[in-house]
Amino acid sequence: MTRVVWRGLAGALAAIVLGLGPFAQAAASGADALTARWTVALQHIGEGKCDGAEWTAISQDPAFQKLASRMRSVTYVNLSACIGGARQHEWRVLASLEREAIPLAWGLLFLEAVDRRDTVEALADLEADIAASRRDGAPFTVPNDDGIYVLRYNLKEDALQRRRLFRDLDASNWQPSDPVDDLSSFWADYSTMLLESGDQLAAGRVAKKVTAPIDLFGMRLDRRFAPLVERDPATFDVAYAAYATLEHLQRAYAHATDDNGAYEIIGAMRALGRYEDALAFADQVLKKDQIVDHRGLDYRNWIEDRRASVLLDLGRFDEAIAGQRTAASHLERGHANLSQFLNLAKMLVGQGRFREALMTLEPLRTTDPADTAFVAGVRACAFSGLGDLKGEQEALAFTAAHVSDNRHARLRALVCADDTPGAVALMLAWLNDPLHLEDALVDLCTASAVPLGSYDAVLSKRFAKVRNDPSIVAAVAKLGHTEALTKVGAIWPSYP
């Protein structure tokens, strides 16, 4: 697969065996020789031995069709895992066609559909996976959670199907395999959709699943949530959520085998304004010989990235840039680093170091629409800072053509160009987008006493003209409100 990253064959094989223990014992009591061979082969899978020849012999045995439907489904799934190749998809389909198909058969087809961006098929396969899990009385899972995250992104322009995805995940009580993963943005979006459709009761129930401070803060700003906030203010207590999130992450990280949680802990400390604690924790993690993500890949670059952000929070700009350069010097998930170079370029622009920013962006290559728009937005700002009108206009045109891919990049480019009417028009469209209103309201909030680089300070003053535009003020009053933040970090307006 290209976009859906596997967490390793061993994990997939473990999922195949998951929940089959009692069934294997029942099969072992069968009298015929093939059932016994099948049971031995299943035990081999549980031991981490994936023998394609063993499963091929079982599938080609004349008595194969006499095996129980579930046993045949397991056989086809194991053929796809142990042999793969040109027949991998065929075997997965055969596994799913069995009357008692195991959930994993549908889960693997779901990942295939996500990888080829077939959202209709992906949703159908996901729902079949959920139904099979419900039939088995087992918790719903997918072989790789990334598939669900990618599908959500692929549905960003299809609100109806995205709501269907949220509905399915809500009904199945899906929980990510990594306890650090937070689904708050899923439930915040779904709760907003339910409010839009007039189902206030369901919206309130789903809102209780939201735990991330940034999402709760956005919901609290949104007038549509006002009845829910009034009825149940504790659900929308952002300060409590910030403390609870940090405690949850610290407990999970204490027992984790990877360092994903460390990245989130630094962010949770920033949300509470505990910058010195965040910096000390990052330094402690960076002393480890190996820092890995849930795939076992080097993750040091992301901890250094978060550390650089904390230094920026503290106004230690030169140290932040030096730290981000160090982060960018590492590979990103085994490939050329992109994310830290993008963040470095943005930092450099914020400090007025425009030529360095352009040089940082020059060698980068990406086909991701959001990233390419990000690059164009930073380039527009750098060219604007240099007074290069031609370069600025070319980059602005690109962000305009890709505004749906990265609205923040387009806004930043307009502010850098000091195009107040254009930025106002964009913010009004944003405010009038029911499913993204909360993001706009957060961006329009202010924060006092925030350290800003030389050019970021200029941009903040320019955005103040947008924030104070009468049409923006009127729209905010109609749709919700904004607040002056006393603590920033995870909740950070683009232009304090």
Residue pairs with C-beta under 8 A, 6 or more apart in sequence:
1 111
1 112
1 115
2 115
3 114
3 115
3 150
4 111
4 114
4 115
4 144
4 146
4 147
4 150
5 144
5 146
5 295
5 333
6 12
6 144
7 144
7 294
7 295
8 295
8 296
9 50
9 81
10 48
11 143
12 81
12 143
13 45
13 48
13 50
13 81
15 104
15 107
15 141
15 143
16 45
16 74
16 77
16 78
16 81
16 102
16 104
17 42
17 45
17 46
18 104
19 136
19 138
20 42
20 74
20 102
23 70
24 39
24 42
24 43
27 35
27 38
27 39
27 42
27 68
27 71
28 35
28 36
28 39
30 36
32 63
32 66
33 63
34 58
34 61
34 63
34 64
34 66
34 67
35 67
35 71
37 57
37 58
37 61
38 58
38 67
38 71
38 75
41 51
41 54
41 55
41 58
41 78
42 74
44 50
44 51
44 54
45 78
50 78
50 81
50 82
51 82
52 79
52 82
52 83
55 75
55 78
55 79
55 82
55 83
56 79
56 83
58 64
58 75
59 75
59 76
59 79
64 72
64 75
65 72
67 75
68 100
69 98
69 99
69 100
69 101
70 98
70 100
70 101
70 102
72 95
72 98
73 95
73 96
73 98
73 100
73 101
73 102
73 105
74 95
74 102
75 95
76 91
76 92
76 94
76 95
76 98
76 105
77 91
77 92
77 95
77 102
77 104
77 105
77 108
79 87
79 91
80 87
80 88
80 89
80 91
80 92
80 95
80 108
83 91
89 112
92 105
92 108
92 109
92 112
93 109
95 101
95 102
95 105
95 108
96 105
96 106
96 109
96 125
96 128
98 105
101 128
101 132
102 132
102 136
103 129
103 132
103 133
103 136
103 138
103 140
103 141
104 143
105 132
106 125
106 126
106 128
106 129
106 132
107 125
107 129
107 141
107 142
107 143
108 143
109 121
109 125
109 128
110 122
110 125
110 126
110 129
110 142
110 147
111 142
111 143
111 144
111 147
113 119
113 121
113 122
113 125
114 122
114 147
114 150
114 151
114 154
117 154
119 151
119 154
119 155
119 158
119 161
120 161
122 147
122 151
122 154
123 151
123 161
123 164
123 165
123 168
126 142
126 148
126 151
126 165
126 168
127 168
129 140
129 142
130 140
130 168
130 171
130 172
133 139
133 140
133 141
133 172
134 140
134 172
139 173
139 175
140 172
140 173
140 174
141 174
141 177
142 148
145 176
145 177
145 178
145 181
148 165
148 169
148 174
151 165
152 162
152 165
152 186
155 161
155 162
155 165
156 162
157 404
159 193
159 435
162 189
162 193
163 190
163 193
166 186
166 187
166 189
166 190
166 193
167 190
169 183
169 186
170 187
170 190
170 206
170 209
176 183
178 260
178 294
179 248
179 252
180 249
180 252
180 253
180 256
180 260
180 261
180 264
182 211
182 212
182 245
182 264
183 209
184 209
184 210
184 211
184 212
184 214
184 215
184 216
185 212
185 215
187 206
187 207
187 209
187 210
187 215
188 207
188 210
188 212
188 215
188 216
188 218
188 219
188 438
189 435
190 206
191 203
191 204
191 206
191 207
191 210
191 219
191 225
192 203
192 219
192 222
192 224
192 434
192 435
192 437
192 438
193 435
194 200
194 202
194 203
194 206
195 203
195 224
195 225
196 224
196 434
196 435
200 227
200 228
203 228
204 228
204 231
204 232
207 219
207 225
207 228
207 235
207 236
208 232
208 235
210 216
210 219
210 235
211 241
211 244
211 245
211 248
212 241
212 245
212 490
213 238
213 241
213 242
213 245
213 271
213 490
213 491
214 271
214 442
214 490
214 491
215 438
216 235
216 236
216 237
216 238
216 241
217 238
217 442
217 491
218 438
218 439
218 441
218 442
219 225
219 228
219 229
219 236
219 438
220 229
220 236
220 238
221 438
221 441
221 442
221 445
221 480
221 481
221 482
221 483
222 437
222 438
222 441
222 479
222 480
223 478
223 479
223 480
223 481
224 480
225 236
228 235
228 236
229 235
229 236
234 240
238 491
242 268
242 271
242 272
242 490
243 272
245 268
245 271
246 265
246 268
246 269
246 271
246 272
249 261
249 264
249 265
249 268
250 265
252 261
253 259
253 261
253 262
253 265
258 292
258 293
258 294
258 296
258 299
259 285
259 288
259 291
259 292
259 293
259 299
259 303
260 293
260 294
260 299
262 281
262 282
262 285
262 291
262 303
263 299
263 302
263 303
263 306
265 281
266 278
266 281
266 282
266 303
266 306
266 307
266 309
266 310
267 306
267 489
267 490
268 490
269 275
269 277
269 278
269 281
269 489
270 278
270 309
270 310
270 313
270 489
270 490
271 487
271 489
271 490
271 491
272 487
272 489
273 487
273 488
273 489
275 310
275 313
275 314
275 489
276 314
278 306
278 310
279 307
279 310
279 311
279 314
282 303
282 304
282 306
282 307
282 310
283 307
285 291
285 303
286 300
286 303
286 304
286 307
290 298
291 298
291 299
291 300
291 303
292 298
292 299
293 299
293 302
293 333
295 333
297 333
297 334
298 330
298 331
298 333
298 334
300 327
300 330
301 327
301 328
301 330
301 331
301 332
301 337
301 339
301 340
302 327
302 339
304 323
304 324
304 326
304 327
304 330
304 340
305 324
305 327
305 339
305 340
305 343
307 323
307 327
308 320
308 321
308 323
308 324
308 327
308 343
308 347
309 320
311 317
311 319
311 320
311 323
312 320
312 347
312 451
313 451
313 488
313 489
314 451
315 451
317 347
317 350
317 351
317 451
317 453
320 347
321 344
321 347
321 348
321 351
321 353
324 340
324 343
324 344
324 347
325 344
327 337
327 340
327 343
327 344
328 337
328 340
328 341
328 344
329 337
330 337
330 340
331 337
332 338
332 339
332 340
336 365
338 364
338 366
338 371
341 360
341 361
341 364
342 361
342 364
342 371
342 374
342 375
342 378
344 360
345 357
345 358
345 360
345 361
345 375
345 378
345 382
346 357
346 378
347 453
348 354
348 356
348 357
348 360
349 357
349 378
349 381
349 382
349 385
349 416
349 455
350 452
350 453
350 455
350 456
350 459
351 453
351 454
351 455
351 456
352 385
352 453
352 454
352 455
354 381
354 382
354 383
354 385
354 386
354 455
355 382
355 386
357 378
357 381
357 382
358 379
358 382
358 383
361 375
361 378
361 379
361 382
364 375
366 372
366 375
369 402
369 405
369 406
370 405
370 406
370 409
372 398
372 402
372 405
373 398
373 399
373 402
373 403
373 405
373 406
373 409
373 410
374 406
374 409
376 395
376 398
376 399
376 402
376 409
376 413
377 395
377 399
377 406
377 408
377 409
377 410
377 412
377 413
378 409
378 412
379 391
379 395
380 392
380 395
380 396
380 399
380 412
380 413
380 416
380 417
381 412
381 413
381 416
381 455
381 459
382 391
383 389
383 390
383 391
383 392
383 395
384 392
384 416
384 417
384 418
385 416
385 455
392 416
392 417
395 413
396 413
396 414
396 417
399 406
399 409
399 410
399 413
399 414
400 410
402 409
402 410
403 410
403 426
407 426
407 430
407 436
407 439
408 443
408 494
410 426
411 423
411 426
411 427
411 443
411 494
412 459
412 494
414 422
414 423
414 426
415 423
415 459
415 462
415 463
415 466
415 495
416 459
418 462
420 462
420 465
420 466
420 469
423 463
423 466
424 466
424 469
424 471
424 472
427 440
427 443
427 444
427 466
427 472
428 471
428 472
428 475
430 436
430 437
430 439
430 440
430 443
431 437
431 440
431 441
431 472
431 475
431 476
431 479
432 475
432 479
433 440
437 479
437 480
441 476
441 479
441 480
441 481
441 482
442 491
442 493
443 493
443 494
443 495
444 467
444 472
444 476
444 482
444 493
445 482
445 483
445 484
445 485
445 493
446 467
446 482
446 483
446 484
446 485
446 493
446 496
447 484
447 485
447 486
447 488
447 492
447 493
447 496
448 484
448 485
448 486
448 496
450 488
450 496
452 460
452 496
459 495
460 495
460 496
462 495
463 494
463 495
464 495
466 472
467 495
476 482
485 491
485 493
485 496
488 496
